[in-house]
């Protein structure tokens, strides 16, 4: 059904379901089938569903707030990376976060180090900055990165010069 995550927020005789993924109609049908009698649903998305031939019922739920984050990454390289290599690194970051970040998870930037250090031309990660700065991620929020908001700066490693000294 496409639902990836659900967070329930209780209130007096009511609840809000924060649902990531899935179609509005399927979500509302599922909520209706499983909600206790006398409990109201709250949320920003409202769908009227058909319960039987002559009865319709309104169900509410919310989608998580998407925190669209930017990354500025500075790497030391032995040779400049080509655009295709930079795009592969960005895709790896997106893939990692999509597979590992759930509702309410903070992105731990240290988890991105292996992605870069597996690239043969990368010698070191000098700096990673995320913006906006996150104090915390609420259980109703999802942190995401997009390729166009990832900037990778390359610092070319300068091989030290070797000097030979001779006596005489």
PLY file of the C-alpha trace (Angstrom):
ply
format ascii 1.0
element vertex 168
property float x
property float y
property float z
element edge 167
property int vertex1
property int vertex2
end_header
0.00 0.00 0.00
3.06 2.29 -0.04
2.99 3.35 3.62
6.56 3.69 4.88
6.06 5.03 8.41
3.33 6.05 10.85
3.50 8.13 14.02
0.42 8.47 16.25
-0.05 11.56 18.41
-2.71 11.13 21.08
-5.11 13.79 22.28
-8.19 13.59 24.52
-10.63 11.23 22.73
-8.76 11.84 19.47
-5.50 11.17 17.66
-3.51 12.40 14.70
-1.85 9.83 12.47
1.23 11.15 10.68
1.62 8.89 7.66
4.55 8.80 5.25
3.66 7.26 1.89
0.45 5.61 0.75
-2.65 6.99 -0.93
-5.04 9.25 0.99
-8.00 6.96 0.38
-6.20 3.77 1.49
-4.91 5.49 4.62
-8.38 6.78 5.55
-9.97 3.36 4.97
-7.34 1.73 7.21
-7.75 4.35 9.95
-11.54 3.92 9.87
-11.29 0.13 10.14
-8.91 0.27 13.11
-9.87 3.34 15.13
-11.83 2.83 18.35
-15.49 3.92 18.49
-15.99 7.44 19.82
-12.46 8.52 18.96
-12.04 11.43 16.54
-9.31 11.65 13.96
-7.40 14.91 13.58
-5.08 16.17 10.87
-4.52 18.39 7.86
-5.69 15.86 5.26
-9.43 15.16 5.26
-11.06 12.46 3.19
-14.72 11.47 3.18
-15.02 7.70 2.78
-18.03 5.56 2.01
-18.70 3.23 4.94
-21.73 1.46 3.41
-24.39 2.22 0.81
-25.78 5.36 2.48
-23.20 6.29 5.09
-20.18 8.50 4.59
-17.60 9.30 7.25
-14.86 11.95 7.45
-11.37 10.79 8.40
-8.43 13.09 9.05
-4.69 12.46 9.17
-1.49 14.41 8.51
1.59 14.00 6.41
4.96 14.50 8.08
6.64 17.88 7.76
9.53 17.53 5.33
12.77 19.18 6.47
14.51 19.91 3.18
18.16 20.17 4.19
21.29 21.32 2.40
24.78 19.86 2.70
28.11 21.59 2.09
30.90 19.03 2.01
34.60 19.77 1.67
36.87 16.90 0.64
40.60 16.53 0.04
41.26 14.70 -3.23
44.37 13.32 -4.95
42.80 14.30 -8.31
39.64 16.28 -9.07
36.54 14.17 -9.37
34.62 14.21 -12.64
30.97 15.30 -12.61
29.82 11.71 -12.94
31.84 10.79 -9.84
30.43 13.75 -7.89
26.90 12.80 -8.94
27.53 9.21 -7.83
28.58 10.46 -4.39
25.45 12.62 -4.16
23.28 9.68 -5.21
24.92 7.53 -2.53
24.08 10.16 0.10
20.46 10.30 -1.07
20.22 6.51 -1.10
21.73 6.20 2.36
19.36 8.76 3.88
16.28 7.33 2.14
17.11 3.86 3.43
18.14 4.86 6.94
16.32 8.02 8.05
12.85 7.50 9.46
10.34 9.91 11.00
12.01 11.84 13.82
15.55 10.67 12.98
18.35 13.21 12.99
20.87 12.82 10.19
24.20 11.87 11.73
26.72 13.30 9.33
29.50 10.99 10.52
27.53 8.16 8.88
28.33 9.74 5.49
32.12 9.37 5.88
32.29 5.81 4.46
30.51 6.94 1.29
33.35 9.36 0.55
36.23 7.28 1.79
35.28 4.42 -0.54
36.00 6.71 -3.50
39.68 6.09 -4.46
40.40 9.75 -5.29
39.15 11.01 -1.91
41.85 11.28 0.73
39.88 12.88 3.55
36.65 14.58 4.53
37.59 18.06 5.71
34.18 19.40 6.68
30.44 18.69 6.47
27.90 21.42 7.20
24.16 20.96 7.28
21.73 23.83 6.94
19.54 24.88 8.42
21.13 23.81 11.70
18.94 21.27 13.46
18.30 21.42 17.19
16.25 18.24 16.95
13.88 16.45 14.60
10.36 15.91 15.90
8.65 12.53 15.47
6.29 14.24 13.00
9.16 15.42 10.77
11.34 13.77 8.14
14.83 15.04 7.28
15.62 14.75 3.55
18.38 15.77 1.16
18.05 16.41 -2.56
20.83 16.22 -5.14
20.57 19.91 -6.02
21.11 20.89 -2.37
24.33 18.93 -1.92
27.48 20.91 -2.73
30.83 19.12 -2.76
33.93 21.30 -2.68
37.20 19.68 -3.72
40.58 20.62 -2.30
43.38 19.22 -4.42
46.13 17.59 -2.41
49.52 19.05 -3.19
52.21 16.41 -3.10
55.09 17.63 -0.92
58.22 18.48 -2.85
61.16 16.23 -2.25
64.57 17.84 -1.83
67.86 16.03 -2.21
70.85 17.35 -0.40
74.37 16.55 -1.33
77.53 17.31 0.52
80.11 19.15 -1.33
0 1
1 2
2 3
3 4
4 5
5 6
6 7
7 8
8 9
9 10
10 11
11 12
12 13
13 14
14 15
15 16
16 17
17 18
18 19
19 20
20 21
21 22
22 23
23 24
24 25
25 26
26 27
27 28
28 29
29 30
30 31
31 32
32 33
33 34
34 35
35 36
36 37
37 38
38 39
39 40
40 41
41 42
42 43
43 44
44 45
45 46
46 47
47 48
48 49
49 50
50 51
51 52
52 53
53 54
54 55
55 56
56 57
57 58
58 59
59 60
60 61
61 62
62 63
63 64
64 65
65 66
66 67
67 68
68 69
69 70
70 71
71 72
72 73
73 74
74 75
75 76
76 77
77 78
78 79
79 80
80 81
81 82
82 83
83 84
84 85
85 86
86 87
87 88
88 89
89 90
90 91
91 92
92 93
93 94
94 95
95 96
96 97
97 98
98 99
99 100
100 101
101 102
102 103
103 104
104 105
105 106
106 107
107 108
108 109
109 110
110 111
111 112
112 113
113 114
114 115
115 116
116 117
117 118
118 119
119 120
120 121
121 122
122 123
123 124
124 125
125 126
126 127
127 128
128 129
129 130
130 131
131 132
132 133
133 134
134 135
135 136
136 137
137 138
138 139
139 140
140 141
141 142
142 143
143 144
144 145
145 146
146 147
147 148
148 149
149 150
150 151
151 152
152 153
153 154
154 155
155 156
156 157
157 158
158 159
159 160
160 161
161 162
162 163
163 164
164 165
165 166
166 167
